[in-house]
């Protein structure tokens, strides 16, 4: 249960102090964007586009509250998701990935909105809403009361959501939520994911993605698969 939030240096400072370093790395960089209005997202993306970075795309965090819609998250409305995606699509030819929230009635409708708006892919899922109480102090364990539940506990929920999205959209799905071993990755691929992300476990083992990539290669060899997509 965490309350990391989305604190960062801001897009202007990011372009000045972070992007030059990232441009030197021999890997594909995807930048995550958050905002509280459509204009926030559009302005941020346009500034990043003008910065001349080597990044290949953007992951759009749509679990943020839209302050112009009474605090309703973009990610709980298929219509808002489609409108936001459409506006962002006009601004870039780079990869556009919409990150979906599980805290909705129908994640497949939100995914369809992203697809209809021109998204290249969706990632599923973001954290679940959670809370904890310290019974000694009788106070919330997190200052903001509600936090994000991540890690292995949410994997079954993530798998179910990935599979729902898989049955609804034609664009690729990036699966995430509780991945901690190669068997978890295989489950996500079998559920319909094309790629996976690892979040929480990076804090415990920063090199986990590299290790699991090697284990995934070995799994394919052991099971006579030319690639993981043969699954």
Buried (B, 14 or more C-beta within 10 A) or exposed (E): BBEEEEEEEEBEEBBEEBBEEBEEEEEEEBBEBBBBBBEBBBBBBBBBBEBEBEBEBBBBBBBBBBEEBEEEBBBBBBEBBBBBBBBBBEBBEBBBBBBBBBBBEEBBBBBBBBBBBBBBBBBBBBBBEBEEEEEEEEEBBBEEEEBBBBBBBBBEBBBBBBBBBBEBBEBBBBBBBBBBBBEBBBBBBEBBBBBBBBBBBEEEEEEBBEEBEEBBBEBBEEEEBEEBEEE
